[in-house]
Amino acid sequence: MTVSHRLTAPAPGWTTTTDVVVVGSGVAGLTVALNVRKAGLRAMVVTKAMLDDGSTRWAQGGIAAALGEGDTPEQHLSDTLVAGAGLCDEAAVRTLVTEGPDAVRNLIATGAAFDLDAEGEILLTREGGHHRRRIAHAGGDATGAEISRALVSAVRSDPGLELIEHALVLDLLTDADGHAAGLTLHVMGEGQRDGVGAIRARAVVLATGGMGQVFSATTNPAVSTGDGVALALRAGAEVTDLEFVQFHPTVLWLGPEAEGQQPLVSEAVRGEGAHLVDADGVRFMLGRHELAELAPRDIVAKAITERMQELGTEHMYLDGRHFGAEMWAERFPTILASCRSHGIDPVTGLIPVAPAAHYASGGIRTDLLGRTTVPGLYACGEVACTGVHGANRLASNSLLEGLVFAERIAADLTARHTAGRLPERSVDVAGARSAATVPLLTSEARAQIQHLMSTGAGVLRSAASMAATAAGLDRLGEEARTHTTEEKPADPRVETWEATNLHLVATALVAAAARREETRGCHWREDFPDRDDTRWQLHLTTTLDAAGITISH
């Protein structure tokens, strides 16, 4: 198998080699890199911005693991399966919850400092969907920043681990047998590694994060443009569960015109006792679920959206005034500062909140060792679909999944290396040249894609809304093709490559969401409001072939 599609881009002007190339510098990518280095493998980390600019550093709530007295992996398993609404892979979840506690301890050994009580034990809190306190946190509400700090420090202290920052990955390179043999990338810098180049490697690990920028309002940073999923689709890999995009229920509402990355108000705020209320102070989650404000995220996001529709308002409120100034300052300093920077004081007033795109439960399909359907190509973290999250991710399982499956990928690569099954690969140059070239969308298309997706494929979906979204996406694709053949095509550059990646993942997401005619987890169909296990307790697999996007069961 050779790569079937590739982005329009100049030929690589430079080439370098390594054993394992890791794309992404969040908790998943850096954990892989650090662990393969322990086995003596050469490793190179490619990241789109600075080393600590991914989604990991923005994670507020914490990392879930059965670390507390009386808690067990079985209880964590149960809560995860319930949140996943019948679509979790139980073997993957069992792997997560049983290996999770040790993975957190390994993270601590790397240098991450979690909040401790007076006896020196890890402080634990609750979040939505959890029946026990099992969320370890750092700096009050700066868990991701502390994890990122510890991992980045460990990476920078390893002189044998090469780093390439400000680099956008383009496409996979394969050998004549279809095995991953490296990748192409564009480096935004000066020097020998500038512009489009190639990294040849024995294995490729994608840890590129999510695709939240496909929507107008998201908690994801600007770099989260679905690059990993788009690369995998062009390389012929299978992608699963793309329709299940989790909208975080409590994102700081900054007005109807707010776009791009929005400030998150962690679920841990509700875990510590804050209430969701409407403008009249009514706690509308009471009676909707046994856990009220701590119901799984899909249920809370739907309840907020429904209440907004009932009252004709654009947001609800989070009430944490009873915490007092001291608790806000000590437990949630990041959120307090964020709110105050926007003129909101949660100590004395209500916090306006509304759902926004947050996390992709689906992604590149992998097995329990992180292997994708393309030999030699691995994926972990938010870009992957391990089967852990099902139709709706349980709060704070994401950092844990990144840790656990990154360690598993590193273990598999180490075992292959030790057994002599990780040979050097020769790039199939002829096959790469014969791949279909994808025409580029203009940089202005990014905002159009985001508007289409937020309008027709956001929290609420229907056949009509998604048909309109698909038609709009088709028009943008046709414009790119027309410009390529008849007019001046879009210039190959970061903005056009990102827009093209967003267009591909948006098209794939809408195709899967339109196919799933039920409401399940974070996929909410107004025209099919009920869960239908008879027809839809299954996974939808997305591939890209010569005819375009194909959806299969």
MIBAZA-488018 format. One record per residue (C-alpha): residue number from 0; x, y, z. Coordinates in steps of 0.02 Angstrom, whole numbers, plus 50000, padded with zeros to 5 digits. Layout:
N
<NUM, <X, Y, Z>>
...
This chain:
553
<0, <50000, 50000, 50000>>
<1, <50065, 50173, 49956>>
<2, <50003, 50341, 50019>>
<3, <49848, 50382, 49917>>
<4, <49837, 50572, 49938>>
<5, <49956, 50711, 49982>>
<6, <49947, 50898, 50007>>
<7, <50004, 51017, 49872>>
<8, <50178, 51065, 49932>>
<9, <50352, 51097, 49865>>
<10, <50472, 50949, 49858>>
<11, <50574, 50927, 50018>>
<12, <50728, 51037, 50015>>
<13, <50816, 50946, 50157>>
<14, <50813, 50774, 50237>>
<15, <50861, 50708, 50408>>
<16, <50848, 50538, 50490>>
<17, <50802, 50464, 50659>>
<18, <50734, 50302, 50730>>
<19, <50566, 50366, 50794>>
<20, <50486, 50531, 50745>>
<21, <50350, 50593, 50864>>
<22, <50232, 50729, 50803>>
<23, <50162, 50829, 50948>>
<24, <50228, 50890, 51114>>
<25, <50085, 50860, 51235>>
<26, <50079, 50729, 51372>>
<27, <50064, 50586, 51245>>
<28, <50201, 50637, 51125>>
<29, <50331, 50683, 51255>>
<30, <50297, 50524, 51354>>
<31, <50330, 50418, 51198>>
<32, <50490, 50513, 51160>>
<33, <50559, 50500, 51337>>
<34, <50521, 50314, 51348>>
<35, <50595, 50262, 51180>>
<36, <50752, 50358, 51226>>
<37, <50770, 50245, 51379>>
<38, <50785, 50099, 51258>>
<39, <50927, 50186, 51166>>
<40, <50824, 50231, 51014>>
<41, <50854, 50397, 50929>>
<42, <50700, 50507, 50937>>
<43, <50645, 50670, 50862>>
<44, <50498, 50775, 50922>>
<45, <50412, 50886, 50794>>
<46, <50293, 51016, 50863>>
<47, <50189, 51148, 50778>>
<48, <50229, 51294, 50890>>
<49, <50336, 51298, 51046>>
<50, <50364, 51139, 51144>>
<51, <50232, 51182, 51275>>
<52, <50099, 51263, 51163>>
<53, <49983, 51113, 51140>>
<54, <49821, 51067, 51228>>
<55, <49902, 50982, 51379>>
<56, <49952, 51146, 51462>>
<57, <49772, 51207, 51454>>
<58, <49701, 51059, 51551>>
<59, <49635, 51128, 51715>>
<60, <49541, 50993, 51807>>
<61, <49670, 50856, 51823>>
<62, <49705, 50674, 51786>>
<63, <49591, 50532, 51839>>
<64, <49658, 50374, 51921>>
<65, <49604, 50257, 52061>>
<66, <49729, 50324, 52187>>
<67, <49615, 50362, 52334>>
<68, <49568, 50255, 52484>>
<69, <49421, 50143, 52442>>
<70, <49431, 50177, 52256>>
<71, <49471, 50037, 52134>>
<72, <49507, 50017, 51949>>
<73, <49341, 49924, 51936>>
<74, <49246, 50076, 51998>>
<75, <49341, 50188, 51877>>
<76, <49300, 50062, 51739>>
<77, <49115, 50068, 51782>>
<78, <49106, 50258, 51777>>
<79, <49200, 50263, 51611>>
<80, <49085, 50134, 51530>>
<81, <48930, 50228, 51587>>
<82, <48995, 50392, 51516>>
<83, <49041, 50308, 51351>>
<84, <48857, 50266, 51318>>
<85, <48880, 50087, 51259>>
<86, <49024, 50114, 51137>>
<87, <49180, 50097, 51245>>
<88, <49299, 49954, 51208>>
<89, <49301, 49870, 51379>>
<90, <49473, 49795, 51352>>
<91, <49543, 49968, 51315>>
<92, <49456, 50043, 51467>>
<93, <49520, 49903, 51579>>
<94, <49696, 49937, 51514>>
<95, <49675, 50121, 51555>>
<96, <49610, 50102, 51732>>
<97, <49728, 49961, 51785>>
<98, <49887, 50038, 51714>>
<99, <49833, 50216, 51755>>
<100, <49890, 50229, 51937>>
<101, <50067, 50173, 51895>>
<102, <50071, 50290, 51745>>
<103, <50030, 50435, 51861>>
<104, <50168, 50378, 51981>>
<105, <50289, 50373, 51834>>
<106, <50237, 50550, 51792>>
<107, <50274, 50604, 51971>>
<108, <50444, 50519, 51958>>
<109, <50476, 50623, 51802>>
<110, <50453, 50779, 51907>>
<111, <50268, 50825, 51904>>
<112, <50213, 50896, 52072>>
<113, <50031, 50866, 52117>>
<114, <49937, 50955, 52257>>
<115, <49957, 50864, 52423>>
<116, <49865, 50866, 52589>>
<117, <49944, 50897, 52759>>
<118, <49998, 50714, 52769>>
<119, <50083, 50720, 52600>>
<120, <49950, 50620, 52510>>
<121, <49887, 50672, 52337>>
<122, <49733, 50782, 52351>>
<123, <49588, 50714, 52248>>
<124, <49431, 50798, 52185>>
<125, <49275, 50746, 52088>>
<126, <49215, 50789, 51915>>
<127, <49064, 50746, 51810>>
<128, <49023, 50561, 51794>>
<129, <49140, 50507, 51935>>
<130, <49062, 50428, 52090>>
<131, <49223, 50451, 52189>>
<132, <49357, 50581, 52215>>
<133, <49492, 50521, 52095>>
<134, <49552, 50677, 52004>>
<135, <49731, 50724, 52049>>
<136, <49771, 50907, 52016>>
<137, <49917, 51027, 52023>>
<138, <49927, 51212, 52060>>
<139, <49743, 51209, 52105>>
<140, <49679, 51217, 51926>>
<141, <49842, 51216, 51827>>
<142, <49868, 51028, 51810>>
<143, <49907, 51028, 51625>>
<144, <50033, 51168, 51644>>
<145, <50126, 51072, 51780>>
<146, <50126, 50909, 51681>>
<147, <50188, 51002, 51527>>
<148, <50324, 51089, 51631>>
<149, <50388, 50925, 51701>>
<150, <50391, 50834, 51534>>
<151, <50466, 50980, 51437>>
<152, <50603, 50994, 51569>>
<153, <50642, 50809, 51553>>
<154, <50646, 50820, 51363>>
<155, <50759, 50973, 51360>>
<156, <50880, 50888, 51480>>
<157, <50906, 50743, 51358>>
<158, <51039, 50799, 51232>>
<159, <51003, 50645, 51126>>
<160, <50823, 50695, 51095>>
<161, <50808, 50811, 50945>>
<162, <50674, 50946, 50939>>
<163, <50600, 51035, 50790>>
<164, <50483, 51176, 50843>>
<165, <50372, 51285, 50733>>
<166, <50346, 51140, 50612>>
<167, <50184, 51089, 50527>>
<168, <50179, 50905, 50479>>
<169, <50119, 50878, 50300>>
<170, <50111, 50697, 50244>>
<171, <50169, 50521, 50283>>
<172, <50310, 50439, 50188>>
<173, <50302, 50251, 50160>>
<174, <50411, 50115, 50087>>
<175, <50363, 50001, 49943>>
<176, <50269, 49886, 50065>>
<177, <50163, 50027, 50133>>
<178, <50257, 50036, 50298>>
<179, <50280, 50209, 50374>>
<180, <50454, 50272, 50331>>
<181, <50447, 50452, 50392>>
<182, <50355, 50611, 50350>>
<183, <50363, 50778, 50263>>
<184, <50347, 50940, 50358>>
<185, <50365, 51127, 50343>>
<186, <50476, 51218, 50466>>
<187, <50438, 51401, 50498>>
<188, <50612, 51462, 50538>>
<189, <50783, 51502, 50475>>
<190, <50935, 51394, 50449>>
<191, <50966, 51222, 50377>>
<192, <50794, 51157, 50425>>
<193, <50685, 51289, 50346>>
<194, <50539, 51266, 50229>>
<195, <50478, 51095, 50171>>
<196, <50588, 50949, 50221>>
<197, <50580, 50763, 50258>>
<198, <50618, 50656, 50410>>
<199, <50655, 50474, 50374>>
<200, <50617, 50358, 50519>>
<201, <50587, 50177, 50565>>
<202, <50421, 50222, 50647>>
<203, <50306, 50373, 50655>>
<204, <50201, 50421, 50807>>
<205, <50060, 50546, 50788>>
<206, <50016, 50640, 50949>>
<207, <49952, 50797, 50865>>
<208, <49803, 50830, 50980>>
<209, <49628, 50875, 50929>>
<210, <49531, 50967, 50795>>
<211, <49431, 51092, 50897>>
<212, <49473, 51234, 50777>>
<213, <49350, 51157, 50655>>
<214, <49218, 51252, 50757>>
<215, <49206, 51440, 50786>>
<216, <49213, 51429, 50975>>
<217, <49323, 51300, 51060>>
<218, <49432, 51274, 51212>>
<219, <49571, 51210, 51097>>
<220, <49723, 51316, 51054>>
<221, <49742, 51388, 50879>>
<222, <49861, 51247, 50828>>
<223, <49724, 51112, 50847>>
<224, <49675, 51102, 50664>>
<225, <49656, 50914, 50645>>
<226, <49824, 50893, 50558>>
<227, <49853, 50716, 50622>>
<228, <49683, 50648, 50573>>
<229, <49697, 50731, 50402>>
<230, <49870, 50657, 50374>>
<231, <49808, 50485, 50427>>
<232, <49659, 50492, 50309>>
<233, <49770, 50543, 50163>>
<234, <49887, 50399, 50208>>
<235, <49745, 50273, 50198>>
<236, <49722, 50245, 50385>>
<237, <49554, 50208, 50464>>
<238, <49474, 50341, 50572>>
<239, <49335, 50299, 50695>>
<240, <49198, 50387, 50797>>
<241, <49228, 50560, 50723>>
<242, <49046, 50609, 50756>>
<243, <49075, 50608, 50944>>
<244, <49141, 50782, 50979>>
<245, <49125, 50830, 51161>>
<246, <49064, 51006, 51196>>
<247, <49122, 51062, 51368>>
<248, <48969, 51124, 51463>>
<249, <49051, 51268, 51554>>
<250, <49156, 51380, 51443>>
<251, <49165, 51563, 51490>>
<252, <49039, 51655, 51381>>
<253, <49119, 51810, 51308>>
<254, <48979, 51868, 51195>>
<255, <48894, 51812, 51033>>
<256, <49039, 51868, 50923>>
<257, <49176, 51777, 51020>>
<258, <49277, 51658, 50910>>
<259, <49433, 51551, 50926>>
<260, <49500, 51483, 51090>>
<261, <49383, 51521, 51236>>
<262, <49426, 51513, 51422>>
<263, <49376, 51350, 51506>>
<264, <49291, 51345, 51676>>
<265, <49345, 51175, 51740>>
<266, <49222, 51040, 51788>>
<267, <49316, 51034, 51953>>
<268, <49228, 51197, 51999>>
<269, <49065, 51098, 51999>>
<270, <49157, 50954, 52081>>
<271, <49193, 51067, 52229>>
<272, <49011, 51119, 52242>>
<273, <48970, 51260, 52120>>
<274, <48793, 51258, 52048>>
<275, <48726, 51284, 51873>>
<276, <48584, 51410, 51873>>
<277, <48482, 51512, 51751>>
<278, <48456, 51700, 51763>>
<279, <48322, 51673, 51896>>
<280, <48439, 51569, 52004>>
<281, <48350, 51404, 51966>>
<282, <48463, 51249, 51977>>
<283, <48397, 51167, 51820>>
<284, <48507, 51010, 51835>>
<285, <48413, 50952, 51989>>
<286, <48297, 50809, 51939>>
<287, <48380, 50785, 51769>>
<288, <48512, 50663, 51831>>
<289, <48559, 50579, 51995>>
<290, <48724, 50673, 51995>>
<291, <48642, 50841, 51953>>
<292, <48782, 50962, 51900>>
<293, <48906, 50817, 51903>>
<294, <48816, 50715, 51771>>
<295, <48922, 50662, 51621>>
<296, <48969, 50806, 51509>>
<297, <48852, 50763, 51366>>
<298, <48702, 50768, 51483>>
<299, <48753, 50935, 51560>>
<300, <48791, 51014, 51391>>
<301, <48622, 50960, 51324>>
<302, <48532, 51023, 51479>>
<303, <48616, 51193, 51465>>
<304, <48574, 51204, 51280>>
<305, <48393, 51155, 51310>>
<306, <48375, 51281, 51451>>
<307, <48448, 51417, 51339>>
<308, <48321, 51373, 51205>>
<309, <48177, 51372, 51330>>
<310, <48222, 51545, 51396>>
<311, <48286, 51619, 51232>>
<312, <48456, 51660, 51308>>
<313, <48634, 51635, 51248>>
<314, <48710, 51568, 51409>>
<315, <48679, 51501, 51583>>
<316, <48773, 51538, 51744>>
<317, <48890, 51451, 51863>>
<318, <48869, 51502, 52045>>
<319, <49020, 51479, 52157>>
<320, <48997, 51631, 52267>>
<321, <48981, 51521, 52422>>
<322, <49163, 51466, 52399>>
<323, <49227, 51631, 52466>>
<324, <49380, 51730, 52411>>
<325, <49509, 51618, 52494>>
<326, <49450, 51457, 52410>>
<327, <49441, 51539, 52240>>
<328, <49617, 51606, 52259>>
<329, <49693, 51442, 52321>>
<330, <49595, 51309, 52227>>
<331, <49556, 51396, 52063>>
<332, <49683, 51537, 52039>>
<333, <49692, 51517, 51850>>
<334, <49504, 51524, 51826>>
<335, <49488, 51670, 51947>>
<336, <49617, 51769, 51851>>
<337, <49538, 51725, 51684>>
<338, <49365, 51779, 51741>>
<339, <49428, 51942, 51815>>
<340, <49525, 51982, 51657>>
<341, <49357, 51982, 51568>>
<342, <49270, 52089, 51699>>
<343, <49188, 51946, 51795>>
<344, <49218, 51916, 51981>>
<345, <49162, 51740, 52031>>
<346, <49187, 51783, 52215>>
<347, <49042, 51906, 52212>>
<348, <48948, 51868, 52050>>
<349, <48887, 51732, 51933>>
<350, <48997, 51664, 51792>>
<351, <48912, 51663, 51620>>
<352, <48944, 51496, 51534>>
<353, <48893, 51405, 51375>>
<354, <48951, 51244, 51289>>
<355, <49096, 51251, 51165>>
<356, <49190, 51119, 51065>>
<357, <49314, 51037, 51181>>
<358, <49372, 50859, 51143>>
<359, <49367, 50734, 51000>>
<360, <49320, 50564, 51071>>
<361, <49355, 50487, 50901>>
<362, <49511, 50490, 50795>>
<363, <49636, 50376, 50710>>
<364, <49588, 50196, 50751>>
<365, <49720, 50105, 50852>>
<366, <49741, 49940, 50943>>
<367, <49796, 49923, 51124>>
<368, <49977, 49955, 51074>>
<369, <49937, 50116, 50984>>
<370, <49960, 50040, 50811>>
<371, <49853, 50111, 50672>>
<372, <49796, 50017, 50517>>
<373, <49951, 50081, 50425>>
<374, <50104, 49976, 50475>>
<375, <50233, 50076, 50570>>
<376, <50114, 50221, 50603>>
<377, <50061, 50243, 50785>>
<378, <49942, 50367, 50866>>
<379, <49905, 50418, 51045>>
<380, <49820, 50556, 51141>>
<381, <49672, 50651, 51073>>
<382, <49716, 50616, 50891>>
<383, <49690, 50429, 50922>>
<384, <49535, 50324, 50950>>
<385, <49587, 50184, 51069>>
<386, <49407, 50140, 51113>>
<387, <49424, 50210, 51289>>
<388, <49302, 50354, 51270>>
<389, <49160, 50278, 51171>>
<390, <49025, 50405, 51132>>
<391, <49076, 50526, 51269>>
<392, <49239, 50549, 51365>>
<393, <49233, 50537, 51554>>
<394, <49307, 50694, 51631>>
<395, <49496, 50691, 51658>>
<396, <49522, 50525, 51570>>
<397, <49611, 50613, 51426>>
<398, <49778, 50650, 51511>>
<399, <49776, 50474, 51581>>
<400, <49742, 50397, 51410>>
<401, <49886, 50497, 51337>>
<402, <50003, 50432, 51472>>
<403, <49950, 50250, 51471>>
<404, <49947, 50223, 51283>>
<405, <50106, 50324, 51255>>
<406, <50194, 50205, 51374>>
<407, <50120, 50058, 51277>>
<408, <50181, 50126, 51110>>
<409, <50355, 50152, 51181>>
<410, <50354, 49975, 51252>>
<411, <50304, 49903, 51082>>
<412, <50438, 50001, 50991>>
<413, <50566, 49949, 51120>>
<414, <50518, 49766, 51103>>
<415, <50528, 49775, 50913>>
<416, <50696, 49861, 50923>>
<417, <50764, 49730, 51043>>
<418, <50702, 49590, 50931>>
<419, <50780, 49668, 50776>>
<420, <50609, 49705, 50699>>
<421, <50631, 49893, 50680>>
<422, <50738, 49907, 50523>>
<423, <50780, 50061, 50423>>
<424, <50654, 50100, 50287>>
<425, <50679, 50161, 50109>>
<426, <50551, 50287, 50049>>
<427, <50449, 50235, 49898>>
<428, <50484, 50392, 49797>>
<429, <50388, 50334, 49643>>
<430, <50235, 50293, 49749>>
<431, <50241, 50462, 49834>>
<432, <50245, 50549, 49666>>
<433, <50096, 50451, 49603>>
<434, <49984, 50499, 49751>>
<435, <49838, 50612, 49711>>
<436, <49878, 50793, 49753>>
<437, <49748, 50880, 49861>>
<438, <49710, 51058, 49803>>
<439, <49730, 51189, 49938>>
<440, <49593, 51298, 50008>>
<441, <49625, 51482, 50037>>
<442, <49666, 51543, 50212>>
<443, <49497, 51634, 50214>>
<444, <49409, 51466, 50201>>
<445, <49453, 51428, 50382>>
<446, <49324, 51549, 50452>>
<447, <49194, 51487, 50327>>
<448, <49223, 51306, 50381>>
<449, <49207, 51354, 50564>>
<450, <49045, 51448, 50534>>
<451, <48970, 51304, 50435>>
<452, <49017, 51177, 50568>>
<453, <48958, 51280, 50717>>
<454, <48793, 51316, 50631>>
<455, <48751, 51143, 50569>>
<456, <48856, 51013, 50659>>
<457, <48880, 51082, 50834>>
<458, <48792, 51031, 50995>>
<459, <48625, 51010, 50903>>
<460, <48620, 50918, 50737>>
<461, <48487, 50863, 50613>>
<462, <48483, 50790, 50438>>
<463, <48437, 50961, 50368>>
<464, <48572, 51057, 50462>>
<465, <48708, 50934, 50414>>
<466, <48653, 50926, 50232>>
<467, <48672, 51115, 50225>>
<468, <48843, 51102, 50308>>
<469, <48899, 50964, 50189>>
<470, <48841, 51067, 50039>>
<471, <48939, 51217, 50101>>
<472, <49095, 51112, 50125>>
<473, <49074, 51038, 49952>>
<474, <49066, 51214, 49879>>
<475, <49229, 51260, 49964>>
<476, <49311, 51103, 49898>>
<477, <49248, 51137, 49722>>
<478, <49314, 51314, 49729>>
<479, <49486, 51246, 49775>>
<480, <49481, 51124, 49630>>
<481, <49424, 51261, 49509>>
<482, <49560, 51379, 49565>>
<483, <49688, 51241, 49540>>
<484, <49635, 51200, 49362>>
<485, <49569, 51364, 49294>>
<486, <49634, 51507, 49401>>
<487, <49779, 51547, 49515>>
<488, <49782, 51412, 49651>>
<489, <49808, 51449, 49835>>
<490, <49991, 51466, 49884>>
<491, <50063, 51320, 49984>>
<492, <50090, 51392, 50158>>
<493, <50041, 51357, 50337>>
<494, <49872, 51447, 50327>>
<495, <49816, 51355, 50169>>
<496, <49878, 51187, 50230>>
<497, <49783, 51211, 50394>>
<498, <49624, 51264, 50303>>
<499, <49638, 51110, 50192>>
<500, <49661, 50995, 50343>>
<501, <49511, 51074, 50429>>
<502, <49407, 51050, 50272>>
<503, <49450, 50865, 50263>>
<504, <49413, 50827, 50445>>
<505, <49254, 50932, 50441>>
<506, <49193, 50837, 50288>>
<507, <49232, 50671, 50371>>
<508, <49149, 50723, 50535>>
<509, <48989, 50780, 50451>>
<510, <48979, 50621, 50345>>
<511, <48990, 50513, 50502>>
<512, <48869, 50620, 50601>>
<513, <48742, 50617, 50460>>
<514, <48754, 50428, 50450>>
<515, <48723, 50400, 50637>>
<516, <48535, 50420, 50651>>
<517, <48517, 50420, 50839>>
<518, <48563, 50521, 50992>>
<519, <48705, 50443, 51091>>
<520, <48834, 50520, 51206>>
<521, <48892, 50687, 51137>>
<522, <48810, 50657, 50967>>
<523, <48639, 50740, 50980>>
<524, <48515, 50725, 50836>>
<525, <48357, 50830, 50852>>
<526, <48273, 50722, 50720>>
<527, <48324, 50559, 50806>>
<528, <48314, 50603, 50991>>
<529, <48329, 50427, 51062>>
<530, <48473, 50305, 51082>>
<531, <48450, 50156, 50966>>
<532, <48555, 50006, 51020>>
<533, <48471, 49891, 50895>>
<534, <48539, 49985, 50745>>
<535, <48679, 50095, 50809>>
<536, <48776, 50009, 50948>>
<537, <48923, 50001, 50829>>
<538, <49068, 50106, 50768>>
<539, <49076, 50202, 50606>>
<540, <49241, 50192, 50514>>
<541, <49296, 50330, 50397>>
<542, <49422, 50311, 50256>>
<543, <49478, 50417, 50109>>
<544, <49490, 50340, 49937>>
<545, <49492, 50399, 49758>>
<546, <49305, 50436, 49766>>
<547, <49319, 50536, 49927>>
<548, <49261, 50501, 50104>>
<549, <49186, 50328, 50136>>
<550, <49090, 50280, 50294>>
<551, <49071, 50097, 50343>>
<552, <49014, 49998, 50494>>
